[in-house]
């Protein structure tokens, strides 16, 4: 591409971006602080689900930005040999700039070599919606020379900010307002634009992720099979699954095909797998897994009447918040579930030698909490040699003590409001 052509494209994209930032309510994302702590000339890779806000986050960092969107059809003729012309076009249009954003750069073959060159002079932010494709190139060309981040849809705190709701709870009225917002958050989810455009947008986004980030990028031939696996996983969110069970249920030829499909869907951030904890590392790899969806609003859109099962939606929301803990604050955190022949614990959160057990239940009062859940949590705390455990409820708060151990029962709204409310 010639410099003048690139200048026209960059000017058009800059205008579109400015209009978008001008009309939308911009929420400061919680991942921003982690990016800024190390924002220097190198490659900064931001991945995450399509439409989770990567472009807005990356273009609202401090300083003047040179923004390039490679999903724009006008950039179809761009090749990595054009990168010096791209810089020249940027300088001629905008003068100096502090950093570069390359949006959905995986659309350009050999992009990693361009990033390797650009990163020497400017902080170079790369965004993408497929972790597997990007990471393959990281390891080949950018080893040790990049910082990576994952952006998820809005947390409940970000949702409140987007809605203009004061997060401080001082009165009964304040509490009621936040609880109403929580129900809306669970029903509609945290994709920024979905909060403006609703269910049809989420259904289109679900299909977009499957088609553009999986079927097209991996060259899937049996589209029907892939879509059936995606729907199966969404239908069983917050539940256990095995590759062989999916194979048998859907009549797919072999387990490896199923495994690949699940990995592709996870790389596109549509679903996440949670392994079963074991004190024997080899058993972690062999154990059943649980699956969670990227967004409760998307689940509500894709699966009919799932909104009636608040307990599962609560569990999915807790999982996503724990995932934010890992990606936004503590990359060393490991997430599991635990199950033996006597019961199951929803989440085992580990960071080095520290461990926290978390159970989720849809309960609004002490009499609604199943005694077996409390008994099972105490029993598992004993196995892990823990003095404290967490029971996340819908609307019940208390401390339950027995034999020198304590379960802290906390309402979901309060747990989500306190950023990364874990004891690690």
C-alpha positions as CSV (number, residue, x, y, z in Angstrom):
1,X,0.0,0.0,0.0
2,X,1.2,3.5,-0.8
3,X,1.6,6.2,1.8
4,X,-1.2,8.4,0.5
5,X,-3.6,5.5,0.5
6,X,-2.6,4.6,4.1
7,X,-3.1,8.2,5.1
8,X,-6.7,8.1,3.9
9,X,-7.4,4.9,5.7
10,X,-5.8,6.1,9.0
11,X,-7.7,9.4,8.8
12,X,-11.0,7.5,8.2
13,X,-10.3,5.1,11.1
14,X,-9.3,7.9,13.4
15,X,-12.5,9.7,12.7
16,X,-14.6,6.6,13.3
17,X,-12.7,5.9,16.6
18,X,-13.2,9.6,17.8
19,X,-16.9,9.4,17.1
20,X,-17.2,6.1,18.9
21,X,-15.3,7.4,22.0
22,X,-17.4,10.6,21.9
23,X,-20.8,8.8,21.9
24,X,-20.1,6.0,24.3
25,X,-19.9,6.0,28.1
26,X,-16.2,5.2,28.7
27,X,-15.6,3.1,31.7
28,X,-12.1,2.9,33.1
29,X,-11.3,-0.8,32.9
30,X,-9.7,-2.6,35.9
31,X,-7.0,-4.1,33.6
32,X,-5.7,-0.6,32.8
33,X,-3.6,-0.3,35.9
34,X,-1.7,-3.5,35.2
35,X,-0.9,-2.3,31.7
36,X,0.3,1.1,32.8
37,X,2.6,-0.3,35.4
38,X,4.9,-1.6,32.6
39,X,3.9,0.6,29.7
40,X,7.2,1.1,27.9
41,X,8.6,0.4,24.3
42,X,7.9,-3.3,23.9
43,X,5.0,-5.4,22.5
44,X,1.9,-5.3,24.7
45,X,-0.5,-8.1,23.7
46,X,-4.2,-7.7,24.7
47,X,-6.4,-10.7,23.9
48,X,-9.9,-11.4,25.0
49,X,-13.3,-12.2,23.5
50,X,-14.5,-10.2,20.5
51,X,-16.3,-7.0,21.5
52,X,-15.1,-7.0,25.1
53,X,-13.7,-3.5,24.8
54,X,-10.0,-4.1,23.8
55,X,-10.0,-1.3,21.2
56,X,-11.5,1.3,23.6
57,X,-9.1,0.2,26.4
58,X,-6.0,0.3,24.1
59,X,-6.8,3.7,22.6
60,X,-7.6,5.5,25.8
61,X,-4.2,4.9,27.5
62,X,-2.2,8.0,28.3
63,X,-0.6,9.8,25.3
64,X,-1.2,10.3,21.6
65,X,-2.0,7.1,19.7
66,X,-1.5,5.8,16.2
67,X,-4.5,3.5,15.7
68,X,-4.7,0.9,12.9
69,X,-7.7,-1.5,12.6
70,X,-6.7,-4.4,10.4
71,X,-10.3,-5.7,10.2
72,X,-11.1,-2.7,8.0
73,X,-11.6,-4.0,4.4
74,X,-9.6,-0.9,3.3
75,X,-6.5,-2.6,4.9
76,X,-6.9,-5.8,2.8
77,X,-4.0,-5.0,0.6
78,X,-1.6,-4.3,3.6
79,X,1.5,-6.5,4.0
80,X,4.2,-6.4,6.6
81,X,6.6,-4.8,4.0
82,X,4.3,-1.8,4.2
83,X,5.0,-1.1,7.9
84,X,7.6,1.7,7.3
85,X,5.0,3.4,5.0
86,X,2.5,3.0,7.8
87,X,4.8,4.9,10.2
88,X,5.4,7.6,7.6
89,X,1.7,8.0,7.0
90,X,1.2,8.3,10.7
91,X,3.9,10.9,11.1
92,X,2.5,12.9,8.2
93,X,-1.0,12.8,9.6
94,X,-0.5,13.2,13.3
95,X,3.0,14.3,13.8
96,X,4.6,12.6,16.8
97,X,2.7,9.8,18.7
98,X,3.4,8.1,22.0
99,X,2.3,4.6,21.2
100,X,0.8,2.4,18.4
101,X,-2.3,0.2,18.5
102,X,-2.6,-2.6,16.0
103,X,-6.2,-3.8,16.3
104,X,-6.9,-7.5,15.3
105,X,-3.5,-7.7,13.8
106,X,-3.7,-11.4,13.2
107,X,-5.5,-10.6,9.9
108,X,-2.0,-9.7,8.5
109,X,0.2,-12.7,7.6
110,X,3.5,-12.4,9.3
111,X,2.3,-9.7,11.6
112,X,4.7,-10.8,14.4
113,X,7.8,-9.6,12.4
114,X,6.2,-6.1,12.0
115,X,5.5,-5.9,15.7
116,X,9.0,-7.0,16.5
117,X,10.3,-4.0,14.5
118,X,7.8,-1.5,15.7
119,X,8.2,-2.3,19.4
120,X,11.8,-1.0,19.4
121,X,10.7,2.6,19.1
122,X,7.2,2.7,20.7
123,X,5.0,0.9,23.1
124,X,3.1,-1.3,20.5
125,X,-0.2,-2.6,21.6
126,X,-1.5,-5.6,19.7
127,X,-5.1,-6.7,20.2
128,X,-6.7,-10.0,19.1
129,X,-9.6,-12.3,19.7
130,X,-7.9,-15.6,19.4
131,X,-5.4,-16.6,22.1
132,X,-4.1,-19.8,20.4
133,X,-3.2,-18.2,17.0
134,X,-1.5,-15.2,18.7
135,X,0.4,-17.3,21.3
136,X,1.9,-19.5,18.6
137,X,3.5,-16.5,17.0
138,X,4.6,-15.1,20.4
139,X,6.6,-18.1,21.2
140,X,8.3,-18.1,17.7
141,X,9.2,-14.5,17.1
142,X,8.6,-12.5,20.3
143,X,10.0,-14.8,23.0
144,X,10.7,-12.8,26.1
145,X,10.0,-9.5,24.4
146,X,6.3,-9.0,25.1
147,X,3.8,-8.5,27.9
148,X,0.4,-10.2,27.6
149,X,-3.0,-9.4,29.1
150,X,-6.5,-10.8,28.8
151,X,-9.5,-8.5,28.9
152,X,-12.9,-10.0,29.9
153,X,-16.4,-8.4,29.7
154,X,-17.4,-5.9,32.4
155,X,-17.1,-6.9,36.0
156,X,-20.0,-6.0,38.2
157,X,-18.1,-3.0,39.4
158,X,-17.5,-1.8,35.8
159,X,-21.2,-2.6,35.0
160,X,-22.2,-0.3,37.9
161,X,-19.9,2.5,36.6
162,X,-21.3,2.1,33.1
163,X,-24.9,2.4,34.4
164,X,-23.9,5.4,36.5
165,X,-24.9,3.6,39.8
166,X,-23.1,4.7,42.9
167,X,-21.4,1.6,44.4
168,X,-21.5,2.8,48.0
169,X,-24.1,1.1,50.1
170,X,-25.0,3.0,53.2
171,X,-28.8,2.6,53.4
172,X,-31.4,0.0,52.7
173,X,-32.4,1.9,49.6
174,X,-28.8,1.8,48.4
175,X,-28.6,-2.0,49.0
176,X,-31.9,-2.6,47.1
177,X,-30.6,-0.5,44.1
178,X,-27.4,-2.6,43.9
179,X,-29.3,-5.9,44.2
180,X,-31.5,-4.8,41.3
181,X,-28.4,-4.0,39.3
182,X,-26.9,-7.4,40.1
183,X,-30.0,-9.2,38.7
184,X,-29.7,-7.1,35.6
185,X,-26.0,-7.8,35.3
186,X,-26.6,-11.6,35.6
187,X,-29.4,-11.4,33.0
188,X,-27.7,-9.1,30.5
189,X,-24.0,-9.8,31.2
190,X,-21.0,-7.5,30.7
191,X,-20.4,-7.0,27.0
192,X,-20.4,-3.2,26.7
193,X,-22.4,-2.9,23.4
194,X,-24.9,-5.6,24.5
195,X,-26.0,-3.3,27.3
196,X,-27.1,-0.9,24.5
197,X,-28.4,-3.3,21.9
198,X,-29.7,-6.2,23.8
199,X,-30.4,-9.9,23.1
200,X,-30.1,-9.8,19.3
201,X,-26.7,-8.3,19.6
202,X,-25.5,-11.1,21.9
203,X,-26.9,-13.8,19.6
204,X,-25.1,-12.2,16.7
205,X,-21.9,-12.0,18.7
206,X,-22.1,-15.6,19.7
207,X,-22.4,-16.7,16.1
208,X,-19.7,-14.2,15.0
209,X,-17.2,-15.7,17.5
210,X,-18.0,-19.3,16.3
211,X,-17.8,-18.4,12.6
212,X,-15.0,-15.8,12.4
213,X,-12.8,-16.8,15.3
214,X,-13.2,-20.6,15.0
215,X,-14.7,-21.9,11.8
216,X,-12.9,-19.5,9.4
217,X,-9.6,-19.3,11.3
218,X,-9.2,-23.1,11.8
219,X,-10.7,-24.1,8.5
220,X,-13.4,-26.3,10.1
221,X,-15.1,-28.5,7.5
222,X,-17.9,-30.0,9.6
223,X,-19.6,-26.7,10.7
224,X,-22.6,-28.5,12.1
225,X,-20.5,-30.6,14.4
226,X,-18.6,-27.6,15.7
227,X,-21.8,-25.6,16.3
228,X,-23.3,-28.6,18.2
229,X,-20.3,-28.8,20.5
230,X,-20.5,-25.1,21.2
231,X,-24.3,-25.4,22.0
232,X,-23.7,-28.5,24.2
233,X,-21.0,-26.7,26.2
234,X,-23.3,-23.6,26.7
235,X,-26.2,-25.8,27.7
236,X,-24.0,-27.5,30.3
237,X,-22.4,-24.3,31.7
238,X,-21.3,-24.7,35.3
239,X,-21.4,-28.4,34.9
240,X,-19.0,-31.3,34.4
241,X,-18.2,-32.8,31.0
242,X,-15.8,-35.2,29.3
243,X,-14.7,-35.3,25.7
244,X,-15.9,-38.9,25.4
245,X,-19.4,-38.0,26.7
246,X,-19.7,-35.2,24.1
247,X,-18.5,-37.6,21.4
248,X,-21.1,-40.2,22.3
249,X,-23.9,-37.7,22.9
250,X,-23.4,-35.9,19.5
251,X,-22.2,-38.9,17.5
252,X,-18.9,-37.4,16.6
253,X,-16.3,-39.7,15.1
254,X,-13.5,-39.6,17.6
255,X,-12.5,-38.0,20.9
256,X,-9.5,-36.0,19.4
257,X,-11.9,-34.1,17.2
258,X,-14.0,-33.2,20.2
259,X,-10.9,-32.1,22.1
260,X,-9.8,-29.9,19.3
261,X,-13.2,-28.3,19.0
262,X,-13.3,-27.5,22.7
263,X,-9.8,-26.1,22.5
264,X,-10.7,-23.9,19.5
265,X,-13.8,-22.5,21.3
266,X,-11.7,-21.8,24.4
267,X,-9.1,-20.1,22.4
268,X,-11.8,-17.8,21.0
269,X,-12.9,-17.1,24.6
270,X,-16.4,-18.5,24.2
271,X,-16.0,-21.0,27.0
272,X,-13.5,-21.9,29.7
273,X,-12.5,-25.2,31.1
274,X,-12.0,-25.7,34.9
275,X,-9.9,-28.7,35.8
276,X,-10.6,-31.0,38.8
277,X,-8.1,-30.5,41.7
278,X,-6.0,-33.4,42.9
279,X,-3.0,-33.5,45.1
280,X,-1.5,-35.7,42.4
281,X,-0.6,-33.5,39.4
282,X,-1.1,-36.3,36.8
283,X,-4.7,-36.8,38.0
284,X,-5.4,-33.1,37.3
285,X,-4.8,-33.8,33.6
286,X,-7.0,-36.9,33.5
287,X,-9.9,-35.8,35.6
288,X,-13.3,-34.5,34.5
289,X,-13.6,-30.8,33.8
290,X,-16.3,-28.2,34.3
291,X,-17.2,-25.6,31.7
292,X,-18.2,-22.0,32.0
293,X,-19.4,-19.4,29.5
294,X,-17.8,-16.1,28.8
295,X,-20.8,-14.1,29.8
296,X,-24.1,-14.8,31.7
297,X,-26.0,-12.6,29.3
298,X,-24.9,-14.6,26.3
299,X,-25.9,-17.8,28.1
300,X,-29.3,-16.3,28.8
301,X,-29.7,-15.4,25.1
302,X,-28.5,-18.7,23.6
303,X,-30.1,-21.2,26.0
304,X,-33.9,-20.9,26.5
305,X,-35.2,-20.3,30.0
306,X,-31.8,-20.6,31.6
307,X,-32.5,-17.4,33.5
308,X,-34.7,-19.5,35.8
309,X,-31.6,-21.2,37.1
310,X,-30.1,-18.4,39.1
311,X,-27.8,-20.8,41.0
312,X,-25.9,-21.8,37.9
313,X,-25.7,-18.2,36.7
314,X,-24.3,-17.1,40.1
315,X,-21.7,-19.8,39.8
316,X,-20.7,-18.7,36.3
317,X,-20.5,-15.1,37.5
318,X,-18.2,-16.1,40.4
319,X,-15.9,-18.1,38.0
320,X,-15.5,-15.0,35.7
321,X,-14.6,-12.8,38.7
322,X,-12.0,-15.4,39.8
323,X,-10.7,-15.3,36.2
324,X,-10.4,-11.5,36.5
325,X,-8.4,-12.0,39.7
326,X,-6.0,-14.2,37.7
327,X,-5.7,-12.0,34.6
328,X,-5.9,-8.5,36.2
329,X,-4.0,-8.9,39.4
330,X,-2.4,-12.3,40.2
331,X,-1.3,-14.4,37.2
332,X,0.1,-17.0,39.6
333,X,-3.4,-17.9,40.7
334,X,-4.6,-21.4,39.7
335,X,-8.3,-22.3,39.6
336,X,-9.9,-25.7,40.1
337,X,-13.0,-27.4,41.4
338,X,-12.8,-30.3,43.9
339,X,-14.9,-33.5,43.9
340,X,-14.7,-36.8,45.7
341,X,-17.2,-39.6,46.5
342,X,-18.7,-37.5,49.3
343,X,-19.3,-34.2,47.5
344,X,-18.1,-31.3,45.4
345,X,-16.7,-27.8,46.0
346,X,-17.3,-25.3,43.3
347,X,-13.9,-23.5,43.4
348,X,-10.4,-24.2,44.7
349,X,-8.3,-21.1,44.4
350,X,-4.6,-21.6,44.9
351,X,-1.6,-19.2,44.9
352,X,1.6,-21.0,45.9
353,X,1.0,-22.5,49.3
354,X,-2.2,-20.5,49.9
355,X,-5.6,-22.0,49.2
356,X,-9.2,-20.8,49.4
357,X,-12.4,-22.9,49.0
358,X,-15.5,-21.3,47.6
359,X,-19.0,-22.7,47.4
360,X,-21.9,-20.9,45.7
361,X,-25.5,-21.4,46.6
362,X,-28.8,-19.6,45.7
363,X,-29.9,-18.9,49.2
364,X,-31.5,-15.9,50.9
365,X,-31.7,-17.2,54.5
366,X,-30.1,-19.6,56.8
367,X,-32.9,-22.0,56.5
368,X,-32.4,-22.1,52.7
369,X,-28.8,-23.3,52.9
370,X,-28.7,-27.1,52.5
371,X,-27.0,-28.6,55.6
372,X,-25.1,-31.0,53.3
373,X,-23.4,-28.0,51.6
374,X,-22.2,-26.6,54.9
375,X,-21.1,-30.1,56.1
376,X,-19.3,-30.8,52.8
377,X,-17.5,-27.5,52.9
378,X,-16.3,-28.1,56.5
379,X,-15.2,-31.6,55.5
380,X,-13.2,-30.4,52.6
381,X,-11.7,-27.6,54.6
382,X,-10.4,-30.3,56.9
383,X,-8.9,-32.2,53.9
384,X,-7.0,-29.0,52.8
385,X,-6.1,-28.1,56.4
386,X,-7.9,-24.8,56.2
387,X,-9.4,-22.8,59.0
388,X,-11.7,-20.6,56.8
389,X,-13.9,-21.2,53.8
390,X,-16.3,-19.0,51.8
391,X,-20.0,-19.6,51.0
392,X,-21.4,-17.1,48.4
393,X,-25.1,-16.8,48.7
394,X,-27.8,-14.7,47.1
395,X,-28.7,-12.6,50.1
396,X,-27.5,-14.2,53.4
397,X,-24.5,-13.1,55.5
398,X,-23.2,-14.8,58.6
399,X,-20.3,-16.7,60.1
400,X,-20.8,-20.4,60.6
401,X,-18.4,-22.0,63.0
402,X,-17.7,-25.6,64.0
403,X,-14.7,-27.4,65.5
404,X,-12.4,-24.4,65.2
405,X,-13.2,-23.7,61.6
406,X,-15.3,-20.9,60.1
407,X,-17.4,-20.5,56.9
408,X,-17.9,-16.9,55.9
409,X,-21.3,-16.6,54.2
410,X,-21.4,-13.5,52.0
411,X,-24.0,-12.3,49.5
412,X,-23.0,-12.3,45.9
413,X,-23.5,-8.6,45.4
414,X,-21.2,-7.8,48.3
415,X,-18.5,-10.4,47.2
416,X,-18.5,-8.9,43.6
417,X,-18.4,-5.3,44.9
418,X,-15.2,-5.9,46.9
419,X,-12.6,-6.2,44.2
420,X,-11.0,-9.7,44.2
421,X,-12.6,-10.6,47.5
422,X,-10.4,-13.6,48.2
423,X,-8.2,-14.2,51.2
424,X,-5.0,-15.2,49.3
